[in-house]
Amino acid sequence: TMAKYVEFKKRADSVQRELEWIQNRIPKSIDKNQLLDNLNFIQSRSGFTLTNFQMNGDVNARDSYSEVPVSLKFNTSYDGLLKFLYQSSVSPLLMTVNGISVMANTDVGQSDRTLTVQLFLNGVQAK
């Protein structure tokens, strides 16, 4: 039983650290500049070209947090899309993906960016 307790304690500590990391990423409020700064940081690490950014107005209130809906459109490669998704999962600002649409990029001038991605995400803010 003692060996199980030690393993349980390790897992509990790990969960507690992850919870604290997530809570530290939730600001009291999110503005457009903060979201754009965060996306620019992600863009510098994943190599996509942002073509459209819109905050969709109404904040969705939840029990202990609120979601700020955002619509993005960008051109990228498959590798860039995967890097974007990873970088957004570890970014300083907590974001959740609400929907994604991936299409072939028809712009022949961007042969290295073969995808056009429409992404609907939510920036999370504390209440």
N, C-alpha and C positions, 0 to 999 in steps of 0.2 A: 504494500500500500504506500509506503514511503517513496518508492521509486516513481509511482504514478503521480504522487503529489509534486515531486520535483519537476516532472514533465509538464504537469498542469500549470505550475507556477511560471515556467518558461513561456508557455503559450499565452498565459494571461498577461504577462509583461509585454510580450510582443504585440498583442491586441491593444493594450493600453498605449504603447508608443505610436502605433498606427493611428489610433483615434486622436491622440494629441496632434499628430502631424496633419491630419485632415482638418481638425478644428482650427489650427493655426493658419490654414489656407482660406478660411471663410472670413471676409471682411464684413464690417457693419453695413457698408453700402458700396455699390459699384456704380461707377460712371463710365461714360463712353470712352474717355481718355484712358482710364485704367484698363478697360478691355482691349483697346487698340494697342496700348503698350505691351500688354501680355501677348497679344497675337503677333506683334512685331518681334518679340523675343522668340516665340515659337517659329515664326517664319525664318528667322536667321539660322535656326538649327535644323529646319526640315526642308528648306528650299522650294517653297511654293510661291506662286504669284497671286496675291489677293486682288480680285477684280470687283468685289462688291462686299460691303459691310453695312448692315442695318440692325439697329436695336428696334425690336418690334413693339415698343410701347409699354403695354400693361405688364406689371410685375405679378407673377403667380405666387400668392401667399400659401405657404405650407404650415405645418404645426410649429416647428421651431426655426424655420428658415424661409427665405423667399428666393424665387428663381427669376432672373432677368433674361428674357428670351432674346437671342441674337441670330441673325441669318448671315451666313458667309457664303461667298462663291469664290473659288480659286482654281487655278490651273496647276497641275502637278504631274508627277509620274507615280507609278505604283509604289516605288520606294519612298517617295516624298509623302504620299498619303499615309503610309505606315509610320513614318517618322513623325508626321503631324499628330496622329492619334496617340503615339507614345509620349511625345513632348507635351501634349495637352493633358495627359494623365498625370504628369509629374510637374506641371507648371506651378508657379507660386500662387495662382488664383484657381480655386476649385471650380471646374466646369463639368457639365454633364452633356452628353450628346442626346438630342431628342429625335433626330432624324438625319438621314444621309442619302443623297442621290449621286450616283457616279455615272458619268457619260463620257463618251469618246470626245476628245478635243479635236475640233475640225480646223483649227488655225494651223496652216502649214508652216508658218513662221516660227512655231514653237515645237519643233520635232522632239525635243527632250521632255516636254510636258504633254503627255498623251491623254491626260484625263482632265475633265472639268468636273469639279465637285461642288455640290450645293449642300451645305451643312447647316443644320438647325441645332443650336446648342443653348444651354442655359448657364449663365454665370450665377453662382450661389452666393447669397449674402445672408448674414445672421439677422434675426429679428431683434 
